[in-house]
Amino acid sequence: MTPGLMKFFASESSGGIVLAIAALFALILSNSAWAPLYQAFTQTPGEVRIAGDAFVLAKPLIVWVNDLWMAVFFFLVGLEIKREFVAGELASR
């Protein structure tokens, strides 16, 4: 990996930049001539099976992504709030 790329991924803003680029790409793709392909991709079925057919979770890809990233988002927000109360500006009156 190049030193510039390593420096980019080491910065705190790299995750937000990658997320913004991915969102912009999805927005452009969903409003282009390739929109049916994008819709077909987001509706691709995905499933998790545990113990054969005893426990099956079958949902479209868009639902899996939404649920996963909403959980990650709120987890990170909670961690940031905790950090502010413990060591940040909210640690003292």
VEXGUBA-473202 format. One record per atom (N, C-alpha, C, O): chain; x, y, z. Coordinates in Angstrom, 3 decimals. Layout:
% VEXGUBA-473202
A | X | Y | Z
...
This chain:
% VEXGUBA-473202
A | 0.850 | -1.166 | 0.000
A | 0.000 | 0.000 | 0.000
A | 0.903 | 1.239 | 0.000
A | 1.940 | 1.261 | 0.664
A | 0.509 | 2.239 | -0.731
A | 1.323 | 3.445 | -0.839
A | 1.241 | 4.263 | 0.453
A | 0.254 | 4.172 | 1.182
A | 2.273 | 5.056 | 0.736
A | 2.251 | 5.866 | 1.971
A | 1.078 | 6.847 | 2.020
A | 0.521 | 7.086 | 3.091
A | 0.695 | 7.419 | 0.865
A | -0.436 | 8.334 | 0.839
A | -1.739 | 7.646 | 1.201
A | -2.568 | 8.208 | 1.917
A | -1.920 | 6.419 | 0.702
A | -3.131 | 5.652 | 1.006
A | -3.154 | 5.244 | 2.478
A | -4.206 | 5.275 | 3.115
A | -2.008 | 4.867 | 3.011
A | -1.923 | 4.509 | 4.435
A | -2.235 | 5.725 | 5.309
A | -2.912 | 5.599 | 6.329
A | -1.744 | 6.893 | 4.913
A | -2.004 | 8.116 | 5.668
A | -3.496 | 8.474 | 5.617
A | -4.071 | 8.922 | 6.609
A | -4.112 | 8.267 | 4.438
A | -5.551 | 8.550 | 4.298
A | -6.365 | 7.670 | 5.235
A | -7.228 | 8.168 | 5.958
A | -6.099 | 6.357 | 5.229
A | -6.884 | 5.449 | 6.060
A | -6.572 | 5.594 | 7.542
A | -7.367 | 5.164 | 8.378
A | -5.443 | 6.186 | 7.887
A | -5.116 | 6.428 | 9.293
A | -5.836 | 7.662 | 9.837
A | -5.973 | 7.810 | 11.051
A | -6.294 | 8.545 | 8.958
A | -6.958 | 9.758 | 9.431
A | -8.368 | 9.446 | 9.932
A | -8.982 | 8.462 | 9.517
A | -8.868 | 10.291 | 10.822
A | -10.192 | 10.076 | 11.404
A | -11.315 | 10.306 | 10.401
A | -12.402 | 9.748 | 10.549
A | -11.067 | 11.104 | 9.404
A | -12.132 | 11.443 | 8.460
A | -12.241 | 10.465 | 7.293
A | -13.137 | 10.612 | 6.462
A | -11.370 | 9.488 | 7.207
A | -11.376 | 8.585 | 6.047
A | -12.676 | 7.792 | 5.937
A | -13.188 | 7.600 | 4.834
A | -13.209 | 7.333 | 7.052
A | -14.463 | 6.580 | 7.010
A | -15.620 | 7.404 | 6.482
A | -16.426 | 6.916 | 5.690
A | -15.704 | 8.652 | 6.916
A | -16.758 | 9.537 | 6.441
A | -16.620 | 9.867 | 4.970
A | -17.614 | 9.960 | 4.249
A | -15.386 | 10.044 | 4.524
A | -15.152 | 10.345 | 3.111
A | -15.540 | 9.162 | 2.240
A | -16.202 | 9.334 | 1.216
A | -15.133 | 7.963 | 2.639
A | -15.495 | 6.754 | 1.872
A | -17.011 | 6.568 | 1.860
A | -17.583 | 6.217 | 0.828
A | -17.658 | 6.797 | 2.985
A | -19.111 | 6.679 | 3.069
A | -19.806 | 7.700 | 2.172
A | -20.781 | 7.367 | 1.498
A | -19.319 | 8.929 | 2.156
A | -19.904 | 9.964 | 1.301
A | -19.728 | 9.625 | -0.175
A | -20.648 | 9.830 | -0.967
A | -18.572 | 9.115 | -0.554
A | -18.343 | 8.732 | -1.950
A | -19.258 | 7.574 | -2.338
A | -19.820 | 7.576 | -3.433
A | -19.417 | 6.586 | -1.458
A | -20.306 | 5.458 | -1.744
A | -21.754 | 5.914 | -1.878
A | -22.473 | 5.442 | -2.758
A | -22.190 | 6.830 | -1.011
A | -23.560 | 7.351 | -1.087
A | -23.771 | 8.136 | -2.373
A | -24.816 | 8.016 | -3.011
A | -22.788 | 8.932 | -2.753
A | -22.882 | 9.693 | -4.002
A | -22.934 | 8.751 | -5.208
A | -23.707 | 8.972 | -6.140
A | -22.119 | 7.713 | -5.187
A | -22.128 | 6.726 | -6.271
A | -23.486 | 6.029 | -6.373
A | -24.012 | 5.847 | -7.471
A | -24.050 | 5.641 | -5.228
A | -25.363 | 4.980 | -5.230
A | -26.456 | 5.927 | -5.709
A | -27.373 | 5.512 | -6.417
A | -26.362 | 7.188 | -5.329
A | -27.350 | 8.179 | -5.767
A | -27.293 | 8.381 | -7.276
A | -28.328 | 8.427 | -7.940
A | -26.098 | 8.499 | -7.808
A | -25.929 | 8.667 | -9.256
A | -26.398 | 7.417 | -9.992
A | -27.093 | 7.509 | -11.003
A | -26.013 | 6.242 | -9.479
A | -26.385 | 4.988 | -10.131
A | -27.895 | 4.772 | -10.117
A | -28.462 | 4.315 | -11.109
A | -28.549 | 5.095 | -9.005
A | -29.993 | 4.859 | -8.906
A | -30.810 | 5.831 | -9.752
A | -31.986 | 5.578 | -10.012
A | -30.210 | 6.934 | -10.183
A | -30.913 | 7.905 | -11.019
A | -30.388 | 7.928 | -12.445
A | -30.609 | 8.898 | -13.171
A | -29.700 | 6.879 | -12.851
A | -29.159 | 6.809 | -14.202
A | -29.927 | 5.762 | -15.005
A | -30.947 | 5.238 | -14.557
A | -29.428 | 5.478 | -16.170
A | -30.042 | 4.448 | -17.007
A | -29.857 | 3.055 | -16.400
A | -30.532 | 2.107 | -16.801
A | -28.953 | 2.933 | -15.446
A | -28.697 | 1.645 | -14.791
A | -29.557 | 1.427 | -13.553
A | -29.295 | 0.510 | -12.774
A | -30.565 | 2.246 | -13.363
A | -31.430 | 2.145 | -12.186
A | -32.078 | 0.761 | -12.041
A | -32.135 | 0.251 | -10.922
A | -32.567 | 0.130 | -13.116
A | -33.141 | -1.216 | -12.937
A | -32.113 | -2.234 | -12.421
A | -32.451 | -3.108 | -11.624
A | -30.875 | -2.120 | -12.872
A | -29.821 | -3.006 | -12.383
A | -29.552 | -2.756 | -10.903
A | -29.369 | -3.699 | -10.133
A | -29.529 | -1.483 | -10.507
A | -29.327 | -1.123 | -9.104
A | -30.466 | -1.663 | -8.245
A | -30.224 | -2.221 | -7.174
A | -31.710 | -1.500 | -8.707
A | -32.865 | -2.011 | -7.963
A | -32.818 | -3.532 | -7.847
A | -33.119 | -4.087 | -6.791
A | -32.443 | -4.198 | -8.925
A | -32.338 | -5.660 | -8.880
A | -31.270 | -6.093 | -7.882
A | -31.441 | -7.079 | -7.166
A | -30.165 | -5.349 | -7.841
A | -29.096 | -5.676 | -6.889
A | -29.567 | -5.504 | -5.451
A | -29.302 | -6.359 | -4.606
A | -30.262 | -4.409 | -5.165
A | -30.710 | -4.170 | -3.793
A | -31.803 | -5.144 | -3.359
A | -31.993 | -5.359 | -2.162
A | -32.511 | -5.724 | -4.293
A | -33.564 | -6.685 | -3.971
A | -33.079 | -8.131 | -4.006
A | -33.881 | -9.054 | -3.860
A | -31.781 | -8.338 | -4.197
A | -31.216 | -9.685 | -4.198
A | -31.484 | -10.345 | -2.849
A | -31.180 | -9.761 | -1.809
A | -32.049 | -11.550 | -2.850
A | -32.353 | -12.186 | -1.566
A | -31.088 | -12.699 | -0.883
A | -30.163 | -13.192 | -1.529
A | -31.077 | -12.570 | 0.412
A | -29.991 | -13.113 | 1.226
A | -30.607 | -13.772 | 2.445
A | -31.599 | -13.289 | 2.993
A | -30.013 | -14.878 | 2.865
A | -30.602 | -15.566 | 4.008
A | -29.525 | -16.154 | 4.901
A | -28.415 | -16.454 | 4.463
A | -29.890 | -16.310 | 6.171
A | -29.049 | -16.950 | 7.167
A | -29.826 | -18.143 | 7.685
A | -30.972 | -18.013 | 8.115
A | -29.191 | -19.310 | 7.641
A | -29.839 | -20.531 | 8.139
A | -29.010 | -21.085 | 9.285
A | -27.791 | -21.223 | 9.183
A | -29.694 | -21.401 | 10.378
A | -29.044 | -22.009 | 11.531
A | -29.745 | -23.324 | 11.816
A | -30.972 | -23.376 | 11.904
A | -28.973 | -24.376 | 11.959
A | -29.491 | -25.720 | 12.243
A | -30.479 | -26.161 | 11.170
A | -31.622 | -26.506 | 11.468
A | -30.030 | -26.145 | 9.934
A | -30.885 | -26.575 | 8.828
A | -31.987 | -25.579 | 8.576
A | -31.720 | -24.438 | 8.201
A | -33.227 | -25.993 | 8.776
A | -34.368 | -25.107 | 8.579
A | -35.008 | -24.675 | 9.893
A | -36.120 | -24.147 | 9.891
A | -34.322 | -24.892 | 11.016
A | -34.899 | -24.535 | 12.312
A | -35.012 | -23.021 | 12.482
A | -35.979 | -22.538 | 13.071
A | -34.047 | -22.276 | 11.977
A | -34.046 | -20.820 | 12.109
A | -33.575 | -20.227 | 10.797
A | -32.411 | -20.378 | 10.427
A | -34.474 | -19.548 | 10.086
A | -34.147 | -18.980 | 8.784
A | -34.513 | -17.500 | 8.777
A | -35.643 | -17.125 | 9.090
A | -33.543 | -16.668 | 8.415
A | -33.785 | -15.248 | 8.199
A | -33.556 | -14.985 | 6.717
A | -32.422 | -15.050 | 6.244
A | -34.614 | -14.691 | 5.987
A | -34.517 | -14.434 | 4.555
A | -35.081 | -13.045 | 4.272
A | -36.271 | -12.794 | 4.463
A | -34.218 | -12.156 | 3.818
A | -34.625 | -10.781 | 3.531
A | -33.849 | -10.283 | 2.319
A | -32.800 | -10.839 | 1.995
A | -34.345 | -9.241 | 1.639
A | -33.575 | -8.645 | 0.545
A | -32.302 | -7.976 | 1.069
A | -32.212 | -7.628 | 2.247
A | -31.334 | -7.804 | 0.189
A | -30.052 | -7.214 | 0.557
A | -30.219 | -5.827 | 1.163
A | -29.500 | -5.485 | 2.102
A | -31.132 | -5.032 | 0.660
A | -31.322 | -3.672 | 1.163
A | -31.737 | -3.671 | 2.632
A | -31.337 | -2.779 | 3.381
A | -32.523 | -4.644 | 3.051
A | -32.952 | -4.726 | 4.450
A | -31.774 | -5.103 | 5.340
A | -31.605 | -4.535 | 6.419
A | -30.954 | -6.062 | 4.893
A | -29.768 | -6.443 | 5.661
A | -28.833 | -5.253 | 5.837
A | -28.332 | -5.010 | 6.935
A | -28.600 | -4.516 | 4.762
A | -27.688 | -3.370 | 4.817
A | -28.252 | -2.285 | 5.727
A | -27.526 | -1.741 | 6.560
A | -29.526 | -1.966 | 5.582
A | -30.138 | -0.936 | 6.427
A | -30.070 | -1.305 | 7.901
A | -29.703 | -0.473 | 8.731
A | -30.419 | -2.545 | 8.236
A | -30.409 | -2.966 | 9.633
A | -28.992 | -2.972 | 10.197
A | -28.773 | -2.524 | 11.322
A | -28.039 | -3.468 | 9.435
A | -26.652 | -3.529 | 9.911
A | -26.094 | -2.136 | 10.131
A | -25.533 | -1.858 | 11.192
A | -26.237 | -1.251 | 9.149
A | -25.617 | 0.063 | 9.275
A | -26.333 | 0.959 | 10.262
A | -25.707 | 1.839 | 10.853
A | -27.635 | 0.761 | 10.459
A | -28.325 | 1.518 | 11.504
A | -27.807 | 1.090 | 12.882
A | -27.611 | 1.928 | 13.762
A | -27.588 | -0.210 | 13.063
A | -27.042 | -0.697 | 14.334
A | -25.633 | -0.160 | 14.564
A | -25.311 | 0.277 | 15.669
A | -24.800 | -0.188 | 13.546
A | -23.432 | 0.330 | 13.667
A | -23.465 | 1.830 | 13.952
A | -22.722 | 2.311 | 14.807
A | -24.313 | 2.571 | 13.250
A | -24.413 | 4.013 | 13.457
A | -24.768 | 4.352 | 14.897
A | -24.095 | 5.167 | 15.528
A | -25.822 | 3.731 | 15.420
A | -26.238 | 4.057 | 16.775
A | -25.243 | 3.557 | 17.817
A | -25.109 | 4.173 | 18.874
A | -24.549 | 2.467 | 17.550
A | -23.491 | 2.004 | 18.442
A | -22.371 | 3.039 | 18.512
A | -21.892 | 3.369 | 19.597
A | -21.953 | 3.549 | 17.351
A | -20.888 | 4.545 | 17.331
A | -21.327 | 5.860 | 17.968
A | -20.530 | 6.510 | 18.644
A | -22.568 | 6.259 | 17.766
A | -23.074 | 7.466 | 18.419
A | -23.062 | 7.285 | 19.930
A | -22.675 | 8.197 | 20.661
A | -23.478 | 6.130 | 20.398
A | -23.453 | 5.852 | 21.831
A | -22.043 | 5.881 | 22.393
A | -21.818 | 6.413 | 23.480
A | -21.090 | 5.314 | 21.661
A | -19.696 | 5.353 | 22.106
A | -19.164 | 6.777 | 22.159
A | -18.431 | 7.132 | 23.082
A | -19.526 | 7.588 | 21.182
A | -19.066 | 8.977 | 21.153
A | -19.659 | 9.776 | 22.315
A | -18.962 | 10.584 | 22.929
A | -20.925 | 9.559 | 22.617
A | -21.555 | 10.243 | 23.747
A | -20.893 | 9.809 | 25.057
A | -20.639 | 10.638 | 25.930
A | -20.616 | 8.515 | 25.192
A | -19.947 | 8.033 | 26.392
A | -18.566 | 8.663 | 26.536
A | -18.178 | 9.060 | 27.635
A | -17.829 | 8.756 | 25.445
A | -16.499 | 9.359 | 25.491
A | -16.578 | 10.822 | 25.930
A | -15.740 | 11.294 | 26.698
A | -17.588 | 11.528 | 25.437
A | -17.758 | 12.924 | 25.834
A | -18.057 | 13.053 | 27.326
A | -17.570 | 13.981 | 27.972
A | -18.848 | 12.142 | 27.878
A | -19.162 | 12.182 | 29.312
A | -17.966 | 11.784 | 30.159
A | -17.784 | 12.310 | 31.257
A | -17.146 | 10.859 | 29.664
A | -16.014 | 10.368 | 30.451
A | -14.799 | 11.281 | 30.342
A | -14.200 | 11.632 | 31.358
A | -14.426 | 11.671 | 29.120
A | -13.170 | 12.412 | 28.942
A | -13.313 | 13.672 | 28.119
A | -12.317 | 14.353 | 27.876
A | -14.497 | 14.005 | 27.687
A | -14.666 | 15.151 | 26.797
A | -15.188 | 16.382 | 27.504
A | -14.984 | 16.563 | 28.705
A | -15.858 | 17.218 | 26.748
A | -16.367 | 18.484 | 27.275
A | -17.520 | 18.293 | 28.259
A | -17.812 | 19.202 | 29.037
A | -18.168 | 17.161 | 28.244
A | -19.286 | 16.908 | 29.154
A | -18.843 | 16.228 | 30.441
A | -19.686 | 15.852 | 31.256
A | -17.536 | 16.060 | 30.642
A | -17.028 | 15.360 | 31.828
A | -17.183 | 16.188 | 33.095
A | -17.246 | 15.629 | 34.190
A | -17.247 | 17.516 | 32.966
A | -17.395 | 18.352 | 34.152
A | -18.402 | 19.464 | 33.853
A | -18.702 | 19.767 | 32.698
A | -18.903 | 20.052 | 34.914
A | -19.872 | 21.125 | 34.747
A | -19.178 | 22.329 | 34.188
A | -19.812 | 23.360 | 33.965
